[in-house]
Amino acid sequence: MHDVDSEYFEEAEYTGPSKSEKKRQVQALQQLGEELVKLSEPQLASFDLPRELYQAVVEAKRLQHKHAAFKRQRQFIGKLMRQIDVAPIQQALAALEKKHNADSAAFHRSEQWRERLLTDSAALSEFIGQYPQTDRQHLRQLLQKAQRKQQGNAGKGAARTLFRFLHEVIEKPE
């Protein structure tokens, strides 16, 4: 009798994903749907989503502050996403994230350069060496104006203008 039971269990062995794995997959699709909901309208329009999924995401944007309704809509989005290939959506979201990270890094570099240029006189030649396309005269004028304003505590307008110029140079090195 013992041999019969072991044969039964060997034949009945299930090789597909476990129930827990299926739940994780469903949650991952719902999370991917939430990432779509966080996008702006132009970003969302740039994705090539099936019409029904696009409309469900737009509806979820509207329901974001209604907890129960948003939860149901999120589940519906997950259900729709199980019917399509989500790899292109994941790639597009990853590309957006990469662009966002690059923009943030450029922003922080601009802030750091502004602070260095305002406090260290040797930083100017280092900046020009690193970004040779810089309009040197304009940079010196902006820097002098920002330093005068900083010494007189006359506001942050000149420092902002300097930041914008630096950010433009750093963001578009040619």
N, C-alpha and C positions, 0 to 999 in steps of 0.2 A: 504494500500500500504506500509505503514511503517513496518508492520509485515513481509511482503514478503522480504524486503531488509535485515532485521535482520536474517531471516532464511537463506538467500543466503550466508551471511557473515559467519554464524556459520558453514555451510556445507563446505565452501571454505577455511576454516582455515587450514593453512599448519603447520605441526608439525615437519618437518625435520630441518636440520641445515640451518641457514640463509646464504645468499650469502656471507656476511662478514665472517662468521665462516668457510665456505668452502675456502675462500681466505686465512684465517689464517692457515688452515690445509695445503694447498698447499705450502705456504711460509715456514711453519715448515719443511715440507719434503725437500724443496729446501735447507734450512739451514742445515739440516741433511746431505744432499748430499755435501754441502760445507765442512762440518766437515770431510767427507770421503776424499775429495780432498786434505785437509791439511795433511793427514797421509803420512808417508813415504811408500815406496814400500813394504818393509817387513811387516809393520803393516797392510797395505791394503790387502796384500796376506793372512794374518792370518784370515781375516774376510771371512766367508763363503757366499760370494755374488754371486747372479746369474751371469752367464757369461756376459750377455748383460749389466747389471748394472756395473760390474767390468770394462768392456771395456769403458763404457761411463765416468766413473770416471777417468780412465787413460787418456782418450782424454781430459777431462776437465783440468787435470793437465798440459797438453801440451798447452792449450788455455788460461791459467790463465792471461796472460798479454795482451790478445786481448779482450777488454771489451765486445763488442757486441757478438762475438762468444762465449765467456765464459758465458754470460748471457743466450744465447740460449741453450748451453749445460747444464747449471744449471737447466733450465726449463725442458729439456729432462730427466735429472736425476730425477727430482721431479715426472715427469710422470711415469717413470719406477718404482719409489718407491711406487706409489699409487697402484701398482699391486701386491706388496709383503707385507708380515708381517714385519714391521720395528722394532718390539720390540727387537729381538735379536741384531740388529745393534745398537740400543740405549743402550742396556745393555753392549755390548762390548765397545762402546765409553765411557760409564760411568766408566767401569772398567779401561780403559786406563787413563782416567782423574784422577781417584783415585790413580792409580800407580804414575802418574806424580806428583800429590800433595804430596804423601808420599816421593818421591825422592827429591822434592824441600825442604820439611821440614827437611829431613836428611841432605841435603846440608847446609841449614841454621844453623842447630844445630852444624854441624862440624865447620862452620865458627865462630860461637859464642864460642865454646870450644877452638878453636885455639887462639882467641883473649884473652879469660880469662886466658888460660894457659901461654901465653906470658906476661901477665901483673900482674897476681895474683899468688903468690907462693902457697897459700892454695888450689887453684883450682886443682892441681895435685892429691892430695889425694881424693878430691871429685870426680874427673873423674874416678879414679881407683875404688872407692867405687861403682859408678854407673855402670861401665863396668869392672867387675872383670876378664873377660877373656883377658884383655889387657896385652900385653907383656910389663911389667913395665920398664925393662931395656932399651928396644928399644925406648920406649916413652921418657924416661929421656934423652937418647942420642940425639934424634931428637929435643927435647925441648931445651936442652943446646946449640946445634948447631944453632937453629933458633934464640935464644936469643943473642948469640955472633954475628951472622950476622946482627941482627936488631940493636944492639948497634954500630956496625961498619958501618952501612948503606951499606953493601956489596952485596945487592941484595935480591931477594925474593925466591931464589931457596930452601933454607932450610925451609922457612915458607910454601912453596907449598908442600914439602915432608911431613912436619908435618901434613898439612891439609889432604893430601891423606891417611896417616896412620889413622888419627882420623876418617875420613869419612868411611874408611873400617871397623873400629871397630864399629862405630855407626850404619852403614848400616846392618851389619851382627852380631848382638848380639847372642852369643851362650851360 
